[in-house]
Structures are given as C-alpha cells and as structure tokens.
Amino acid sequence: MNLSVLFQFLRRHFPRIVAILFWLSAILAVHLTLQHNHLTLVQLAAKLEVVMATHWYGPVLFFVIFIFRPFTLIPAIILVALGGRIFGLEVGFIVGLFAKTASAIIPYYGGRLFAGELDAGEVHGKIRRLSQRIARFLRRNAFEALVAMRLVHVPYDVVSFVAGNLYMPFRVFIGGTFVGNIAGVYGFTALGASLHGDVISGKLHVDLPLVISSLAVFTASIIASCLLRRHVNETAASV
C-alpha cells in the first residue's frame, strides 16, 4: 500500500482505530487481571460485593463499574442483579436505573463514531441481520420503539450502538432508554435482592415474595412491549 494512501487512511479513521484499540485493551486488561489473581468472574464479583457492601463509596464504585461495563462484555442484567443483592431493593433500584442508563452512552456514541460519512442505509446494509431489524424498527417511531426494545431486553449495547448509528437525537435516546429500563431494572434488582447466602459455595436461600414481584414485572413489561410494538407498527402503516 502506498504510504500516502496509508497516511490518509490512518488520518481519516484515527478516532475509530483509537476506539477499537481502547476497547480491546480494556478486555485484555480484565482478562489479564483475572488470570494474574487466579480469579473467575464469579469470584471477582464476590470480592467486589464485599467491598461495595462494606464501604461508603460502594454505590459510587458500582456506578463507575457499570459505566465501563461495555468494555468488559459483562451483561447489564448481571450487574443490575448484583446491585440488588448488595444494596437491597430500594437503593439497588435507584443506583441500578441511573447506572444502566448511563452505561448506554458509550455504545451510543460508538455507533455515531462508526457511522462516519456513509449514508445510514449503506451502514446498516453491512451490519448483522439483527441490527438491520433494530434499525428498521427504530426508524418508525424512535422513542416508543426504543422503550419497547428495552422492555423485552433486546441486546442492550447493540440497540444503543444502532441508535447512535442512526443519529437518533440524544435526548430521545436517553429518555427512551431511561423509561424502558425501569421495569427491567426493578425485575433484576428484586431478583438479586431475593438471594441470600454465599454465591461461590452455592448455599443460597430465596425471598419468595421478591421473586414473585420480579416475575410479575417481567410479565407486565412483555405485555407493555407488545402493545407498544403494535402501536409503532400501526403508526408506521398509517403514515
């Protein structure tokens, strides 16, 4: 490759290259840290649980970990449930709701970054079939579609990435994400808060009323999502 062409390529795609390298470095750092300390993710979670439960800065640490969750590939629902187990239902729900919403910002801006100057249709023609379906649904009625997908737990970071790739207005994205997260965060926080005992040994007992309330919220969120999806599709068909 001609050096001038290579230089132009690097200059044009420099922010994207840096973003990819940072993401890969973060994943590698997590892996090496676990390997160096001979820990599994479950054991690391147990250690962090003790730190966050016994120190005043626990909720702040939880929030920071959640913000950088997209770089670790840890599913959001696991951290939400962990927040419920550590902080209880009330505090866990509040911290989890704001932390999960904030954690969507990084993949959203990642989507905007990798959109580049290409037309949105060309971009999404190169993305996985799932992303194409998400993009079509989001275009119909962005806020309601986003809430519906958050309610049924469509892959969290993929939705955020595609929303950014479509240049969805940030206020619409963050508002729809916040509203759509409410039911799911409550459900998984309640599930986490219902578990008592030692995770590593497997000696756990369950608070049945919290589990029932969690299941009730999950069921209601699925029904609400179906109604929202129907509304979005009918609105799109009538235009």
C-alpha positions in Angstrom: 0.0 0.0 0.0 1.3 3.5 -0.9 2.5 5.4 2.1 0.4 8.5 1.3 -2.7 6.3 1.0 -1.9 4.6 4.3 -1.4 8.0 5.9 -4.7 9.3 4.6 -6.5 6.1 5.8 -5.0 6.5 9.3 -5.8 10.2 9.5 -9.4 9.6 8.3 -10.1 6.7 10.6 -7.8 7.7 13.6 -10.7 8.1 16.1 -12.2 4.7 15.2 -8.8 3.0 15.4 -8.2 4.5 18.8 -11.7 3.4 20.0 -11.1 -0.2 18.8 -7.7 -0.3 20.4 -9.0 1.1 23.7 -11.9 -1.4 23.7 -9.6 -4.4 23.0 -7.1 -3.1 25.6 -9.8 -2.9 28.3 -10.9 -6.5 27.5 -7.3 -7.7 27.6 -6.7 -5.9 30.9 -9.7 -7.5 32.6 -8.6 -10.9 31.3 -5.0 -10.5 32.5 -6.1 -9.1 35.9 -8.3 -12.2 36.4 -5.6 -14.5 35.2 -2.9 -12.9 37.4 -5.0 -13.1 40.5 -6.3 -16.6 39.6 -9.9 -15.4 39.7 -13.0 -16.2 37.8 -15.7 -13.6 37.1 -17.9 -15.1 39.8 -15.1 -14.9 42.3 -14.3 -11.3 41.3 -18.0 -10.4 41.7 -17.9 -11.9 45.2 -14.9 -9.8 46.1 -16.4 -6.6 44.7 -19.6 -7.4 46.5 -17.8 -7.4 49.9 -16.0 -4.1 49.1 -19.2 -2.3 47.9 -21.3 -3.6 50.8 -18.9 -2.6 53.5 -17.7 0.9 52.3 -19.5 4.2 52.0 -18.3 4.6 48.4 -19.9 1.3 47.4 -22.7 2.9 45.3 -20.2 5.2 43.5 -17.9 2.3 42.7 -20.8 0.3 41.4 -21.8 3.2 39.2 -18.3 3.6 37.8 -18.0 -0.2 37.1 -21.4 -0.1 35.3 -20.4 2.9 33.2 -17.4 1.0 31.8 -19.3 -2.3 31.6 -19.5 -2.2 27.7 -15.7 -2.6 27.6 -15.8 -5.7 29.7 -18.6 -7.5 27.8 -20.4 -8.2 31.1 -24.2 -8.4 30.6 -26.0 -5.4 32.1 -28.6 -7.7 33.8 -25.9 -9.4 35.9 -24.7 -6.1 37.3 -28.3 -5.0 38.0 -29.0 -8.2 39.9 -25.7 -7.8 41.8 -26.7 -4.3 42.8 -29.9 -5.6 44.3 -28.0 -8.2 46.2 -25.5 -5.7 47.6 -27.6 -2.7 48.3 -31.1 -4.1 48.7 -34.2 -3.4 46.6 -34.7 0.4 47.1 -31.1 1.7 46.8 -30.2 -1.0 44.3 -33.1 0.0 42.1 -32.2 3.7 42.1 -28.5 3.2 41.6 -29.0 0.5 39.0 -31.5 2.5 37.0 -29.2 5.5 36.6 -26.1 3.4 36.2 -27.6 1.2 33.5 -29.0 4.2 31.6 -25.6 6.0 31.8 -23.8 2.8 30.5 -25.8 3.1 27.3 -24.0 6.4 26.4 -20.6 4.8 25.4 -22.1 2.3 22.8 -24.4 5.1 21.6 -21.5 7.4 20.8 -19.6 4.4 19.5 -22.4 4.0 16.9 -22.2 7.6 15.9 -18.4 7.4 15.6 -18.5 4.4 13.3 -21.3 5.8 11.2 -18.8 8.1 9.6 -19.9 9.9 6.4 -21.7 7.0 5.0 -25.5 7.0 4.4 -27.4 5.3 7.2 -28.8 2.8 4.7 -25.3 1.8 3.4 -24.0 1.4 7.0 -26.8 -0.9 8.1 -26.5 -2.9 4.9 -23.2 -4.1 6.3 -24.3 -4.9 9.9 -25.8 -8.1 11.2 -29.4 -9.0 10.4 -30.4 -8.3 14.0 -29.0 -4.8 13.7 -31.0 -4.2 10.5 -34.2 -5.2 12.2 -33.5 -2.9 15.1 -32.7 -0.1 12.7 -36.0 -0.5 10.8 -38.0 -0.6 14.0 -36.3 2.4 15.4 -36.9 4.5 12.3 -40.6 4.0 12.6 -41.2 5.8 15.9 -37.9 6.2 17.8 -39.0 6.8 21.4 -41.7 4.2 21.6 -39.6 1.7 19.6 -36.7 2.2 21.9 -38.8 1.8 25.0 -40.4 -1.4 23.6 -36.9 -3.0 22.9 -35.6 -2.1 26.3 -38.7 -3.7 27.9 -38.0 -7.1 26.2 -34.3 -6.9 26.7 -33.2 -6.9 23.1 -29.3 -7.0 23.3 -28.6 -3.8 25.3 -25.4 -2.5 23.7 -26.5 -3.5 20.2 -29.6 -1.3 20.5 -27.5 1.6 21.8 -25.0 1.2 19.0 -27.6 1.1 16.3 -29.4 4.1 17.8 -26.2 6.1 17.6 -25.5 4.8 14.1 -28.9 6.2 13.1 -28.0 9.6 14.7 -31.1 9.3 16.9 -31.3 12.6 18.9 -29.5 12.1 22.2 -32.4 13.4 24.3 -34.8 10.9 22.6 -32.3 8.1 23.1 -31.5 8.8 26.8 -35.2 9.4 27.6 -36.4 6.2 25.9 -33.6 4.2 27.5 -34.4 5.6 31.0 -38.1 4.8 30.7 -37.6 1.4 29.1 -35.1 0.4 31.8 -37.4 1.0 34.7 -39.2 -2.4 34.6 -36.2 -4.5 33.8 -34.0 -2.8 36.4 -36.7 -3.4 39.1 -37.2 -7.0 38.0 -33.5 -8.0 38.1 -32.8 -5.9 41.2 -35.6 -7.7 43.0 -34.2 -11.0 41.8 -30.8 -10.1 43.1 -32.2 -8.8 46.4 -34.1 -12.0 46.9 -30.9 -14.1 47.0 -29.2 -14.5 50.4 -26.2 -16.6 51.3 -22.8 -17.4 49.7 -22.7 -17.3 45.9 -19.4 -19.2 45.5 -20.5 -22.1 47.7 -24.0 -22.1 46.2 -25.6 -22.0 49.6 -28.4 -19.6 48.8 -31.9 -19.1 50.0 -34.6 -17.2 48.2 -37.0 -14.5 49.3 -40.1 -15.8 47.5 -42.2 -12.6 47.6 -39.4 -10.6 45.8 -39.1 -13.4 43.2 -42.9 -13.2 42.6 -42.8 -9.4 42.2 -39.9 -9.8 39.8 -41.8 -12.2 37.7 -44.9 -10.0 37.7 -42.9 -7.1 36.5 -41.2 -9.1 33.7 -44.7 -10.3 32.6 -46.1 -6.8 32.6 -43.1 -5.5 30.7 -43.5 -8.1 28.0 -47.2 -7.2 27.6 -46.4 -3.5 27.5 -43.7 -4.1 24.9 -46.2 -6.0 22.7 -48.7 -3.2 22.9 -46.0 -0.6 22.2 -44.8 -2.6 19.2 -48.3 -2.8 17.8 -48.8 0.9 18.3 -45.5 1.7 16.5 -46.3 -0.6 13.6 -49.8 0.8 13.2 -48.5 4.3 13.3 -45.9 3.5 10.7 -48.5 1.8 8.5 -50.8 4.8 8.7 -48.2 7.3 7.6 
